[in-house]
Amino acid sequence: MSFSDETLVSALREYNRETARSFQKLHSFYRGRLVDLAYSRAEEVVRARPDPLDVCKEITRIFSRFDLATENALEMSSYMGTQPKRYSSRSMKQGGTNLSIKSRKIRKNIRRYLNIPPAEDIVEKEFISRKIGKKKSYIVRVEAGRKVTAYESAKNSRFNRRQKFFLISNLVIRSAVDILSYKGFFITLTLPREFHVSSYETAKKELLSRWGKDHEESS
């Protein structure tokens, strides 16, 4: 990136005030990645070193592809959360959990629009680190004189769920092969190209809708 936040915000305000407001709502990490992406695209368009206005035009184009729900909640990209919400009091659980879920969905959608691999998202990593740290320090019960943390409880629950699903899948496979004489198969669902830049919620809803229709037709 060749321009500072201040330079771009100033240029954005002159070019498109709405885009400037959206830009400032983003977490600084996403602002940086957005500018890098816009700069590289502007460089391809002008075939030379772009100026701030060229980058502003590309930033506006990128924002125009955001779905409305994500665009209206860009400030949630900075929400980190501070409580182990799943184990907090009822009054805190509802609001805190909803905020955490919403912020993760917003960050997931932003990653899709800005082509950021999940492994490179330092904001999400910090969120997860804080969440794990709080769970490790929160005691949910005492068993045989030993304190069990929220982190251990959640880990055990995940292990038990995996074991249950593994058992069910083995039973399904044995029934299909040994009793029904089916051969192994798998199904892959891939949405058309126009959904590749849509939000996570939109893509998931479309997949579930298509899966439901296919299931009804085959039954």
C-alpha positions in Angstrom: 0.0 0.0 0.0 1.4 3.4 -1.0 -1.2 5.7 0.7 -2.0 6.3 4.4 -5.4 6.0 5.9 -5.6 9.7 6.3 -4.8 10.4 2.6 -7.4 7.8 1.4 -10.1 8.9 3.9 -9.7 12.5 2.7 -9.8 11.4 -1.0 -12.8 9.1 -0.3 -14.7 11.9 1.4 -14.3 14.0 -1.8 -15.2 11.1 -4.1 -17.9 9.4 -2.1 -18.8 10.2 1.5 -20.8 7.0 2.0 -17.8 4.9 0.9 -15.6 6.9 3.3 -18.0 6.2 6.2 -18.0 2.5 5.4 -14.2 2.5 5.1 -13.8 3.9 8.5 -16.1 1.4 10.1 -13.8 -1.5 9.2 -11.2 -2.9 11.5 -7.8 -1.5 10.6 -6.6 -4.9 9.4 -9.4 -5.1 6.8 -8.9 -1.5 5.8 -5.3 -2.4 4.9 -6.3 -5.5 3.0 -9.0 -3.6 1.2 -6.6 -0.8 0.1 -4.1 -3.4 -1.1 -6.7 -5.1 -3.2 -8.0 -1.8 -4.6 -4.5 -0.6 -5.3 -3.6 -3.7 -7.2 -6.8 -3.5 -9.3 -6.4 0.2 -10.0 -2.8 -0.6 -11.1 -4.2 -3.1 -13.6 -6.7 -0.6 -14.9 -4.5 2.4 -15.4 -1.4 0.3 -16.2 0.7 2.7 -14.1 1.2 3.8 -10.5 -2.4 4.7 -9.5 -3.2 7.9 -7.6 -5.5 8.2 -4.6 -8.6 8.8 -6.8 -7.9 5.7 -8.8 -7.8 3.6 -5.6 -10.9 5.3 -4.2 -12.8 4.3 -7.4 -11.8 0.7 -6.8 -12.6 0.8 -3.1 -16.1 2.0 -4.1 -16.5 -0.8 -6.6 -15.5 -3.4 -4.1 -18.0 -2.1 -1.5 -20.7 -2.1 -4.1 -20.4 -5.9 -4.1 -21.0 -6.2 -0.4 -24.4 -7.6 0.6 -26.7 -5.2 2.5 -26.5 -7.1 5.9 -22.7 -7.0 5.9 -22.5 -3.4 4.7 -24.9 -2.3 7.6 -22.8 -4.0 10.2 -19.2 -3.3 9.2 -18.3 -1.9 12.6 -18.9 -5.5 14.0 -15.7 -6.5 12.3 -13.9 -5.1 15.3 -16.0 -6.8 18.0 -13.7 -9.1 20.0 -15.9 -10.2 22.9 -14.7 -10.5 26.5 -16.8 -13.1 28.2 -17.2 -16.9 27.9 -20.8 -16.2 26.8 -21.9 -19.8 26.6 -21.4 -20.1 30.4 -22.3 -16.6 31.5 -25.5 -15.6 33.4 -28.7 -15.7 31.4 -28.9 -11.9 31.1 -25.4 -11.8 29.5 -25.7 -14.9 27.4 -28.3 -13.7 25.0 -26.8 -10.4 24.0 -23.1 -11.5 24.2 -23.6 -14.7 22.2 -25.5 -13.0 19.5 -22.9 -10.3 19.2 -20.1 -12.9 19.0 -21.9 -14.9 16.3 -22.8 -11.8 14.3 -19.2 -10.5 14.4 -17.8 -13.8 13.2 -20.3 -13.9 10.3 -19.4 -10.3 9.4 -15.7 -11.1 9.4 -16.3 -14.3 7.4 -18.2 -12.3 4.7 -15.5 -9.6 4.6 -12.9 -12.3 4.0 -14.9 -13.5 1.1 -15.2 -10.1 -0.5 -11.6 -9.2 0.1 -10.1 -12.6 -0.8 -8.5 -13.1 2.6 -7.7 -16.7 3.5 -9.0 -17.6 7.0 -5.5 -18.5 8.1 -4.4 -14.9 7.4 -7.2 -13.2 9.4 -5.4 -11.8 12.4 -8.6 -10.2 13.7 -10.4 -13.6 13.9 -7.3 -15.2 15.4 -7.3 -12.6 18.2 -11.0 -13.1 18.8 -10.5 -16.9 19.1 -7.5 -16.4 21.4 -9.4 -14.1 23.7 -12.4 -16.5 23.7 -10.2 -19.5 24.6 -8.4 -17.5 27.3 -11.6 -16.5 29.0 -13.0 -20.1 28.8 -9.8 -21.5 30.4 -10.1 -19.1 33.3 -13.9 -19.7 33.9 -14.8 -22.6 36.2 -18.0 -24.3 35.4 -18.0 -27.1 38.0 -15.9 -29.1 40.4 -15.5 -32.9 39.9 -13.7 -35.1 42.5 -12.0 -32.0 43.9 -10.8 -30.8 40.5 -11.9 -27.6 38.9 -13.3 -28.0 35.4 -13.0 -25.0 33.1 -15.4 -23.9 30.4 -12.7 -24.7 27.9 -12.4 -28.3 29.1 -16.2 -28.7 29.2 -16.6 -27.5 25.7 -13.7 -29.7 24.4 -15.2 -32.8 26.1 -18.6 -32.0 24.5 -17.1 -31.7 21.1 -15.3 -35.0 21.6 -18.5 -36.8 22.6 -20.4 -35.3 19.7 -17.7 -36.5 17.2 -17.8 -40.0 18.8 -21.6 -40.1 18.5 -21.5 -39.0 14.8 -18.7 -41.4 14.1 -20.7 -44.3 15.5 -23.8 -43.2 13.5 -21.8 -43.0 10.3 -20.4 -46.5 10.8 -23.8 -47.9 11.4 -25.1 -46.2 8.2 -22.2 -47.5 6.2 -22.6 -51.1 7.5 -26.3 -51.0 6.8 -25.8 -49.7 3.3 -23.0 -52.1 2.4 -23.9 -55.3 4.3 -27.7 -55.1 4.3 -28.7 -53.0 1.2 -25.6 -54.0 -0.8 -25.0 -50.3 -1.8 -21.6 -49.2 -3.2 -19.8 -46.2 -1.7 -20.7 -42.8 -3.0 -20.4 -39.1 -2.1 -22.2 -36.0 -3.1 -20.6 -32.6 -3.9 -22.7 -29.4 -4.1 -21.2 -26.5 -5.9 -23.1 -23.2 -6.5 -23.0 -21.4 -9.8 -20.4 -18.7 -10.4 -22.8 -15.8 -9.5 -22.9 -17.1 -5.9 -19.1 -17.2 -5.4 -19.0 -13.5 -4.3 -22.2 -13.7 -2.2 -22.3 -13.6 1.5 -21.9 -16.7 3.6 -25.5 -16.6 4.7 -26.8 -16.2 1.1 -24.7 -19.1 -0.2 -25.7 -21.3 2.8 -29.4 -20.5 2.3 -29.2 -21.3 -1.5 -27.4 -24.6 -0.8 -30.0 -25.7 1.7 -32.8 -24.7 -0.6 -31.3 -26.6 -3.5 -30.5 -29.6 -1.3 -34.1 -29.6 -0.1 -35.6 -29.6 -3.6 -33.2 -32.3 -4.8 -34.1 -34.5 -1.7 -37.8 -34.0 -2.3 -37.5 -35.0 -6.0 -35.5 -38.1 -5.2 -37.7 -39.4 -2.4 
